[in-house]
């Protein structure tokens, strides 16, 4: 049932002009960044003054009007909607032309100040590339040609996050994402002339690196006490930006300072400090495979027929990561309910008996060094389009720290390399910290997520990323307590999952849909769109399917 107010707006928008005084001027008002209500108001206003305003774009349009969009953004939108190059058709105009025409009572002459400038497209230059503005429209491989630029921009993005400047962080990360998708190395600023999402600040940094080999701003940031301290403190499992900033202002600079000053820590933070060195070391694909074997045994022991999918960076083809994510479901709807406590109980009580022969080592009980389990709180009828969108999914899940036996990794690798070779984290003397070289095991972050089968495709898309795994862990490790300590707004999702964020932005701005890790809702048709595969979701969104290995935005 469409609310009365919305029905009135829709009816008003769909009304045709009773009389058209200026038939030679055909206007299309772009809703992107404007919104349905404002577009409807401007449409009614224009038609009341005799202007011909079309509901959809076509080749007959002479004037395209938009608000708060660049010329490149409008051009990219039109090209995408029509599936062809529309650069030679019609005027692309700022809203000022329309408002001045309304005041004058007739179409005013188009002047330079009205025209949205569009970057010239390359003509016969094979090295130039037209880049689409949404990360979900382009392929981004794991390895790219411009890490010397993207690493610098990502340092500035990270520092912006530490200073609670999410807008600047988003700008730097989008710029870095574009550079990652380029098929060749950037050698001059001329190579960037047709690229979207490169703001003035990002271009200044890039220009300085290309000309001088480094950026003074980046190096100053990298070496600053605040940046180094915030990086160390937010690297603690269970610690968000606001908590780290408070500690920094109190004079704390490292995990050791927390112990020295006797800071009050919650259970997750205590585990984060205790296993800090291990959790900073990269997790190899071999280690992830060993954990996969353990998780698969545990899940199938308590729920035969369940399906387990390795997610995150390892699904995208990465050889190392900071944690290991698993998505679990069962083809029979409802079988997955309240599954997580059964899995964690089995892991804690039986796993070492089951794997004793496999590990060929002296076994000690206690696989889970830390675990926090939350229940599924998503209900479609309650969490539909009327509810404000959330950036966090609401599946049943367990964020944990596993004890990984190094001998199991050695057996799995089929080589002389053992788990002792992974990482070079320093030994510390923090109370209660294990000594990795002597203990024969290491601590590893593992996230387990349970999804109903009907939501599995959406959950798979969301948990594949790309994302910043450690910040995701900080936001969710302790449930509400951590969430309250972190600035949690729409832009945080960019840090969590850039590719997923861009998908949601595309769905909302370009397709009038709402996408989450649970569902896809079409606001025009007022219904949920069901999908069994990621390919179906991309098709609903009108996007080319991009495989996981090319979502490393």
C-alpha positions as CSV (number, residue, x, y, z in Angstrom):
1,X,0.0,0.0,0.0
2,X,1.6,3.3,-1.1
3,X,1.2,6.1,1.5
4,X,-1.2,8.9,0.5
5,X,1.5,11.5,0.3
6,X,3.6,9.4,-1.9
7,X,0.6,8.5,-4.1
8,X,-0.1,12.2,-4.6
9,X,3.5,12.9,-5.6
10,X,3.5,9.9,-8.0
11,X,0.3,11.0,-9.6
12,X,1.5,14.6,-10.0
13,X,4.7,13.4,-11.7
14,X,2.8,11.2,-14.1
15,X,0.5,13.9,-15.2
16,X,1.0,15.1,-18.8
17,X,1.2,18.7,-19.8
18,X,-2.3,20.1,-20.4
19,X,-0.7,22.8,-22.6
20,X,2.8,23.2,-23.9
21,X,3.9,26.7,-24.8
22,X,7.5,25.8,-25.8
23,X,7.4,22.5,-27.7
24,X,10.8,23.1,-29.2
25,X,12.4,22.7,-25.8
26,X,12.1,19.2,-24.4
27,X,13.4,18.9,-20.8
28,X,14.5,15.9,-18.8
29,X,15.1,16.4,-15.1
30,X,17.6,14.0,-13.6
31,X,16.5,12.6,-10.3
32,X,20.0,11.5,-9.3
33,X,21.1,13.3,-6.1
34,X,17.9,15.3,-6.3
35,X,15.3,12.9,-5.0
36,X,11.8,12.0,-6.0
37,X,9.9,14.7,-4.2
38,X,12.0,17.6,-5.4
39,X,12.0,16.3,-9.0
40,X,8.2,16.0,-8.8
41,X,7.9,19.6,-7.5
42,X,10.1,21.0,-10.3
43,X,8.2,19.0,-12.9
44,X,4.9,20.4,-11.7
45,X,6.4,23.9,-11.6
46,X,7.8,23.7,-15.1
47,X,4.6,22.2,-16.6
48,X,2.5,24.9,-14.9
49,X,4.5,27.5,-16.9
50,X,4.1,25.7,-20.2
51,X,7.4,23.8,-20.4
52,X,7.6,20.3,-22.0
53,X,9.1,18.0,-19.4
54,X,9.5,14.3,-20.2
55,X,9.4,11.5,-17.6
56,X,12.2,9.5,-19.2
57,X,15.3,10.2,-21.3
58,X,15.2,9.7,-25.1
59,X,16.9,11.1,-28.1
60,X,14.3,13.8,-28.4
61,X,15.4,15.5,-25.2
62,X,17.1,18.9,-25.9
63,X,17.9,19.9,-22.3
64,X,19.0,17.6,-19.5
65,X,18.8,19.4,-16.1
66,X,20.5,18.1,-12.9
67,X,21.4,19.3,-9.4
68,X,24.7,18.6,-7.6
69,X,26.1,16.5,-10.4
70,X,29.2,17.0,-12.5
71,X,29.0,16.8,-16.2
72,X,30.9,13.5,-16.2
73,X,28.5,12.0,-13.8
74,X,25.5,13.1,-15.8
75,X,27.1,11.8,-19.1
76,X,28.0,8.5,-17.5
77,X,24.4,8.1,-16.2
78,X,22.9,8.8,-19.6
79,X,25.4,6.5,-21.4
80,X,24.5,3.7,-19.0
81,X,20.8,4.1,-19.3
82,X,20.8,4.2,-23.1
83,X,23.7,1.7,-23.7
84,X,25.3,4.1,-26.1
85,X,27.4,7.2,-26.3
86,X,25.1,10.2,-25.8
87,X,27.8,12.9,-25.7
88,X,26.6,14.6,-28.8
89,X,22.9,14.9,-27.9
90,X,21.3,17.8,-26.0
91,X,22.5,20.3,-23.4
92,X,23.7,19.1,-20.0
93,X,22.7,21.9,-17.7
94,X,22.9,22.9,-14.1
95,X,19.6,23.5,-12.2
96,X,20.3,27.2,-12.4
97,X,19.2,27.3,-16.1
98,X,15.9,25.8,-15.1
99,X,15.3,28.1,-12.1
100,X,16.2,31.2,-14.2
101,X,13.8,30.0,-17.0
102,X,11.0,29.6,-14.4
103,X,11.6,33.1,-13.2
104,X,11.7,34.5,-16.7
105,X,8.6,32.5,-17.8
106,X,10.3,31.2,-20.9
107,X,13.5,29.2,-21.7
108,X,16.4,31.5,-21.3
109,X,19.4,31.4,-23.6
110,X,21.9,28.7,-22.5
111,X,25.1,30.4,-21.3
112,X,28.5,29.1,-20.2
113,X,27.6,29.3,-16.5
114,X,24.7,26.9,-17.1
115,X,26.6,24.2,-19.0
116,X,28.0,21.2,-17.1
117,X,31.5,20.5,-18.4
118,X,32.3,16.9,-19.6
119,X,35.8,15.7,-19.9
120,X,36.8,15.0,-23.5
121,X,36.8,11.4,-24.5
122,X,40.1,9.9,-25.9
123,X,40.4,10.0,-29.7
124,X,42.6,7.3,-31.0
125,X,44.7,7.0,-27.9
126,X,44.9,3.3,-26.9
127,X,46.5,4.1,-23.5
128,X,43.6,6.2,-22.4
129,X,40.7,4.6,-20.7
130,X,37.1,5.5,-20.1
131,X,36.3,4.6,-16.5
132,X,32.8,4.2,-15.1
133,X,32.2,6.0,-11.8
134,X,30.8,3.2,-9.7
135,X,33.2,0.5,-8.5
136,X,30.6,-2.1,-9.1
137,X,30.7,-1.3,-12.8
138,X,34.3,-2.0,-13.3
139,X,36.7,-5.0,-12.8
140,X,39.4,-4.6,-10.2
141,X,42.0,-7.4,-10.0
142,X,44.0,-8.4,-6.9
143,X,47.3,-7.2,-8.4
144,X,47.4,-3.9,-10.2
145,X,49.9,-1.4,-11.7
146,X,49.6,1.6,-9.4
147,X,50.3,0.4,-5.8
148,X,52.8,3.3,-5.4
149,X,49.9,5.7,-5.8
150,X,47.1,3.8,-4.1
151,X,49.1,3.0,-1.0
152,X,49.7,6.8,-0.5
153,X,46.0,7.6,-1.0
154,X,45.0,4.9,1.4
155,X,47.3,6.3,4.1
156,X,45.5,9.6,3.8
157,X,42.1,7.8,3.8
158,X,43.0,5.9,7.0
159,X,44.2,9.1,8.7
160,X,40.9,10.8,7.7
161,X,39.1,8.0,9.4
162,X,41.2,8.5,12.5
163,X,40.2,12.1,12.5
164,X,36.5,11.4,12.1
165,X,36.5,12.9,8.6
166,X,34.5,10.3,6.7
167,X,33.9,12.4,3.6
168,X,37.6,12.9,3.0
169,X,38.2,9.2,3.6
170,X,35.6,8.2,1.1
171,X,37.1,10.6,-1.5
172,X,40.6,9.2,-1.1
173,X,39.5,5.6,-1.2
174,X,37.3,6.1,-4.3
175,X,40.3,7.7,-6.0
176,X,42.5,4.7,-5.0
177,X,39.9,2.3,-6.3
178,X,39.8,3.9,-9.7
179,X,43.6,3.7,-10.0
180,X,43.5,0.0,-9.1
181,X,41.2,-0.7,-12.0
182,X,43.6,0.8,-14.6
183,X,45.1,-1.6,-17.1
184,X,48.5,0.2,-17.0
185,X,50.8,2.2,-14.8
186,X,50.1,6.0,-14.5
187,X,53.1,7.9,-15.7
188,X,51.8,11.4,-16.1
189,X,48.8,13.5,-15.1
190,X,47.6,13.3,-18.7
191,X,46.9,9.6,-18.1
192,X,44.2,10.7,-15.6
193,X,42.3,13.1,-17.8
194,X,39.2,11.0,-18.3
195,X,39.0,9.3,-14.9
196,X,36.1,9.9,-12.5
197,X,36.4,10.2,-8.7
198,X,39.7,12.0,-8.7
199,X,39.3,15.1,-6.6
200,X,41.6,18.1,-6.5
201,X,43.3,16.9,-3.3
202,X,43.9,13.4,-4.7
203,X,45.3,14.8,-7.9
204,X,47.7,17.1,-6.0
205,X,49.1,14.1,-4.1
206,X,49.3,12.0,-7.3
207,X,51.1,14.8,-9.2
208,X,53.6,15.3,-6.4
209,X,54.4,11.5,-6.4
210,X,54.8,11.4,-10.1
211,X,57.1,14.4,-10.2
212,X,59.1,13.9,-7.0
213,X,58.7,10.3,-6.1
214,X,56.9,10.9,-2.9
215,X,54.3,13.2,-1.2
216,X,55.3,15.4,1.7
217,X,51.8,15.2,3.1
218,X,51.8,11.4,2.9
219,X,55.2,11.0,4.5
220,X,54.4,13.5,7.2
221,X,51.2,11.6,8.0
222,X,52.9,8.2,8.0
223,X,55.5,9.4,10.5
224,X,53.2,11.4,12.8
225,X,52.8,10.2,16.3
226,X,49.0,10.3,16.1
227,X,48.8,8.2,13.0
228,X,51.2,5.5,14.3
229,X,49.4,5.4,17.7
230,X,45.9,5.2,16.2
231,X,47.0,2.5,13.9
232,X,48.4,0.5,16.8
233,X,45.4,1.0,19.0
234,X,42.7,0.4,16.4
235,X,44.7,-2.7,15.5
236,X,43.6,-4.2,18.8
237,X,40.7,-6.6,18.3
238,X,37.6,-5.0,19.9
239,X,38.8,-1.4,19.7
240,X,37.1,1.3,17.5
241,X,38.2,4.7,16.4
242,X,36.6,6.7,19.1
243,X,37.9,4.5,21.9
244,X,41.4,4.6,20.3
245,X,41.2,8.4,20.0
246,X,40.2,8.8,23.7
247,X,43.1,6.6,24.7
248,X,45.5,8.7,22.5
249,X,44.3,11.9,24.1
250,X,45.0,10.3,27.5
251,X,48.6,9.7,26.4
252,X,48.4,6.0,25.5
253,X,50.2,4.9,22.3
254,X,50.3,1.1,22.2
255,X,48.8,-2.1,23.7
256,X,51.6,-2.2,26.2
257,X,50.5,1.2,27.5
258,X,47.1,-0.2,28.2
259,X,48.6,-2.9,30.4
260,X,51.1,-0.5,32.1
261,X,48.3,2.0,33.1
262,X,45.8,-0.7,34.1
263,X,43.1,0.4,31.6
264,X,39.7,-1.2,32.1
265,X,39.1,-3.4,29.1
266,X,36.1,-5.5,28.0
267,X,36.5,-9.1,27.3
268,X,37.1,-8.7,23.6
269,X,39.7,-6.0,24.2
270,X,41.5,-8.2,26.8
271,X,41.8,-10.9,24.2
272,X,42.9,-8.4,21.6
273,X,45.7,-7.2,23.8
274,X,46.7,-10.7,24.9
275,X,47.0,-12.0,21.3
276,X,47.9,-8.7,19.6
277,X,51.1,-9.9,18.0
278,X,49.5,-13.0,16.5
279,X,46.5,-11.1,15.2
280,X,48.8,-8.6,13.4
281,X,50.4,-11.4,11.4
282,X,49.0,-12.3,8.0
283,X,47.0,-15.5,7.7
284,X,48.0,-17.6,4.7
285,X,45.7,-19.5,2.4
286,X,47.1,-22.8,3.8
287,X,46.1,-21.7,7.3
288,X,42.7,-20.7,6.0
289,X,42.3,-24.1,4.5
290,X,43.2,-25.9,7.7
291,X,40.6,-23.7,9.6
292,X,38.1,-24.6,6.8
293,X,38.6,-28.3,7.5
294,X,37.9,-27.7,11.2
295,X,34.8,-25.6,10.6
296,X,33.4,-28.0,8.1
297,X,33.8,-30.9,10.5
298,X,32.1,-29.0,13.3
299,X,29.2,-27.8,11.2
300,X,28.5,-31.2,9.6
301,X,28.7,-32.8,13.0
302,X,25.8,-30.7,14.3
303,X,23.9,-30.2,11.1
304,X,24.4,-32.7,8.3
305,X,23.8,-31.3,4.8
306,X,24.8,-27.8,5.7
307,X,26.7,-25.8,3.2
308,X,29.9,-23.8,4.1
309,X,31.5,-21.1,2.0
310,X,34.9,-19.5,2.6
311,X,34.3,-15.8,2.2
312,X,36.1,-12.4,2.3
313,X,39.5,-11.9,0.7
314,X,40.2,-15.6,0.3
315,X,37.1,-16.0,-1.9
316,X,38.4,-13.1,-4.0
317,X,41.7,-15.0,-4.5
318,X,43.9,-13.5,-1.9
319,X,46.8,-15.6,-0.6
320,X,46.9,-13.8,2.7
321,X,44.4,-12.0,4.9
322,X,43.8,-10.7,8.5
323,X,40.9,-13.0,9.3
324,X,39.0,-16.0,7.9
325,X,35.2,-15.6,7.2
326,X,32.7,-18.4,6.7
327,X,29.1,-18.3,5.6
328,X,26.9,-21.2,6.6
329,X,23.5,-22.2,5.4
330,X,21.2,-25.3,4.9
331,X,19.0,-26.0,1.8
332,X,16.1,-26.8,4.1
333,X,14.8,-23.4,5.3
334,X,14.7,-23.2,9.1
335,X,17.3,-25.9,9.7
336,X,19.9,-23.2,10.3
337,X,18.1,-21.5,13.2
338,X,20.0,-21.4,16.5
339,X,22.9,-23.2,14.8
340,X,25.8,-21.2,16.2
341,X,25.7,-22.3,19.8
342,X,25.8,-25.9,18.7
343,X,28.8,-25.2,16.5
344,X,30.8,-23.4,19.2
345,X,29.9,-26.1,21.8
346,X,31.2,-28.8,19.5
347,X,34.4,-26.9,18.7
348,X,35.1,-26.3,22.4
349,X,34.3,-29.8,23.6
350,X,35.1,-32.3,20.8
351,X,37.4,-30.8,18.1
352,X,40.7,-31.9,19.6
353,X,39.6,-35.5,20.0
354,X,38.4,-35.5,16.4
355,X,41.6,-34.0,15.0
356,X,44.1,-35.7,17.3
357,X,45.2,-38.2,14.6
358,X,45.2,-35.5,11.9
359,X,47.4,-33.1,13.9
360,X,50.1,-35.6,15.0
361,X,50.9,-33.5,18.0
362,X,50.3,-33.1,21.7
363,X,46.8,-31.7,22.0
364,X,45.5,-29.3,24.7
365,X,41.8,-28.5,25.0
366,X,40.4,-25.0,24.2
367,X,40.2,-24.3,20.5
368,X,38.2,-21.1,20.9
369,X,40.3,-18.5,22.7
370,X,37.5,-16.0,22.5
371,X,34.0,-16.0,21.0
372,X,31.0,-13.7,20.9
373,X,27.8,-15.1,19.4
374,X,24.7,-13.0,18.4
375,X,21.3,-14.2,17.3
376,X,19.6,-13.5,14.0
377,X,17.5,-10.3,14.5
378,X,16.4,-9.8,10.9
379,X,12.7,-10.1,10.0
380,X,11.7,-9.2,6.5
381,X,8.2,-7.9,7.5
382,X,9.8,-5.7,10.2
383,X,13.0,-4.7,8.3
384,X,11.5,-3.8,5.0
385,X,11.8,-0.5,3.1
386,X,9.9,1.5,5.8
387,X,12.8,0.8,8.2
388,X,15.9,3.0,8.1
389,X,18.6,1.1,6.3
390,X,21.5,-0.3,8.3
391,X,25.0,-0.9,7.2
392,X,25.4,-4.0,9.3
393,X,23.7,-7.3,8.6
394,X,21.8,-9.0,11.3
395,X,22.6,-12.7,10.8
396,X,23.3,-15.1,13.5
397,X,27.1,-15.0,13.9
398,X,30.1,-15.7,16.0
399,X,33.2,-13.5,16.0
400,X,36.0,-15.6,17.5
401,X,39.7,-16.1,18.0
402,X,40.8,-19.7,17.1
403,X,43.8,-21.6,18.4
404,X,45.5,-22.9,15.2
405,X,48.0,-25.7,15.6
406,X,51.1,-25.1,13.5
407,X,51.7,-28.8,12.9
408,X,48.3,-29.0,11.2
409,X,49.4,-26.2,8.8
410,X,52.7,-28.0,8.1
411,X,50.9,-31.2,7.2
412,X,48.5,-29.3,5.0
413,X,51.1,-27.3,3.1
414,X,52.9,-30.4,1.6
415,X,56.1,-28.4,1.7
416,X,59.0,-27.7,4.1
417,X,57.5,-24.3,4.9
418,X,55.8,-24.4,8.3
419,X,53.6,-22.0,10.1
420,X,56.6,-20.7,12.1
421,X,57.6,-18.9,8.9
422,X,54.5,-16.9,8.7
423,X,54.9,-13.3,9.9
424,X,57.6,-11.7,12.0
425,X,55.6,-10.3,14.9
426,X,57.8,-9.3,17.9
427,X,57.7,-11.2,21.1
428,X,56.3,-9.2,24.0
429,X,56.1,-9.6,27.7
430,X,52.4,-8.8,28.2
431,X,50.9,-10.7,31.0
432,X,49.2,-13.8,29.9
433,X,50.5,-13.7,26.3
434,X,51.6,-17.0,24.8
435,X,55.0,-17.4,23.2
436,X,54.2,-18.5,19.7
437,X,57.6,-20.1,18.9
438,X,57.4,-22.3,22.0
439,X,53.7,-23.1,22.1
440,X,53.3,-24.7,18.7
441,X,50.1,-22.7,18.0
442,X,49.0,-19.2,17.0
443,X,45.8,-17.1,17.5
444,X,43.7,-16.4,14.4
445,X,40.6,-14.4,13.8
446,X,37.6,-16.4,12.5
447,X,34.1,-15.1,11.7
448,X,31.2,-17.5,11.4
449,X,28.0,-16.3,9.8
450,X,24.7,-18.3,9.4
451,X,22.3,-17.3,6.7
452,X,18.8,-18.6,5.8
453,X,18.9,-20.3,2.4
454,X,16.6,-17.7,0.9
455,X,19.1,-14.9,1.8
456,X,22.3,-16.9,1.0
457,X,22.9,-15.2,-2.4
458,X,22.7,-11.7,-0.9
459,X,24.8,-12.8,2.1
460,X,27.4,-14.2,-0.2
461,X,27.6,-11.0,-2.2
462,X,27.9,-8.9,1.0
463,X,30.5,-11.0,2.7
464,X,32.7,-11.4,-0.3
465,X,33.7,-7.7,-0.1
466,X,36.1,-6.0,-0.8
467,X,36.3,-4.9,2.7
468,X,38.6,-3.8,5.5
469,X,38.4,-7.0,7.6
470,X,40.0,-5.6,10.8
471,X,37.6,-2.6,11.1
472,X,34.7,-4.9,10.4
473,X,35.8,-7.0,13.4
474,X,36.1,-4.0,15.6
475,X,32.6,-2.9,14.8
476,X,31.0,-6.3,15.5
477,X,33.2,-8.2,17.9
478,X,31.5,-7.0,21.0
479,X,28.0,-6.3,19.7
480,X,26.5,-3.0,20.9
481,X,29.3,-2.0,23.2
482,X,31.8,-1.7,20.4
483,X,29.2,-0.2,17.9
484,X,28.5,2.6,20.4
485,X,32.2,3.4,20.5
486,X,32.6,3.8,16.8
487,X,31.2,6.6,14.5
488,X,28.6,4.5,12.7
489,X,27.1,6.2,9.7
490,X,26.4,5.4,6.1
491,X,29.9,6.2,5.0
492,X,31.4,3.7,7.4
493,X,30.2,1.0,5.0
494,X,32.7,2.2,2.5
495,X,35.5,1.2,4.8
496,X,33.8,-2.1,5.5
497,X,32.9,-3.1,2.0
498,X,33.7,-0.8,-0.9
499,X,32.4,-2.9,-3.7
500,X,29.3,-3.7,-1.6
501,X,28.8,0.0,-0.7
502,X,29.0,0.9,-4.4
503,X,26.4,-1.8,-5.2
504,X,24.1,-0.3,-2.7
505,X,24.7,3.2,-3.9
506,X,24.0,2.1,-7.5
507,X,20.9,0.3,-6.4
508,X,19.5,3.3,-4.6
509,X,20.5,6.2,-6.9
510,X,20.3,4.5,-10.3
511,X,17.7,1.7,-9.9
512,X,15.4,2.9,-7.0
513,X,16.1,-0.3,-5.1
514,X,17.3,-1.1,-1.6
515,X,20.1,-3.7,-1.4
516,X,21.4,-5.3,1.8
517,X,23.1,-8.6,2.7
518,X,19.5,-9.9,3.4
519,X,17.4,-8.8,0.4
520,X,16.8,-6.6,-2.6
521,X,13.7,-4.4,-2.6
522,X,12.3,-2.7,-5.7
523,X,10.7,0.6,-4.5
524,X,9.0,1.2,-7.9
525,X,7.3,-2.2,-7.9
526,X,6.9,-2.3,-4.1
527,X,8.2,-5.9,-3.9
528,X,11.2,-8.0,-2.9
529,X,13.2,-9.5,-5.7
530,X,14.3,-13.1,-4.9
531,X,17.6,-14.5,-6.1
532,X,19.4,-17.8,-5.7
533,X,22.7,-16.6,-7.2
534,X,24.9,-13.5,-7.3
535,X,24.4,-13.5,-11.1
536,X,20.7,-12.9,-10.6
537,X,21.3,-10.0,-8.3
538,X,23.6,-8.3,-10.8
539,X,21.0,-8.9,-13.5
540,X,18.3,-7.2,-11.4
541,X,20.6,-4.2,-10.9
542,X,21.3,-4.0,-14.7
543,X,25.0,-4.7,-14.1
544,X,27.5,-6.9,-15.8
545,X,28.4,-9.8,-13.5
546,X,31.8,-9.3,-12.0
547,X,33.4,-12.4,-10.5
548,X,34.8,-12.3,-6.9
549,X,38.4,-12.3,-8.1
550,X,37.8,-8.9,-9.8
551,X,36.0,-7.1,-6.9
552,X,39.1,-5.9,-5.1
553,X,38.0,-2.3,-5.2
